[in-house]
């Protein structure tokens, strides 16, 4: 009984400390052989991307 209570309290502590937000990757560089792939969300580094989703230009977000 005591071991189960301790296990339950430990589990609740871990759940309370867990982040609910997804992990966000802003930039990724991958090199495979001679090929280099660079992926960026365009939000960091001060270089905005050229892609504007449909409807966002009308709202003035691009």
VENKA-V204829 format. One record per helix or strand of 2 or more residues. SS is the DSSP state (A for helix, B for strand). FROM is the first residue (numbers start at 1). TO is the last residue. If there is no record, write none. Layout:
BEGIN
ss = {SS & SS}
from = {FROM & FROM}
to = {TO & TO}
END
This chain:
BEGIN
ss = {A & B & B & A}
from = {2 & 27 & 35 & 56}
to = {17 & 32 & 40 & 59}
END
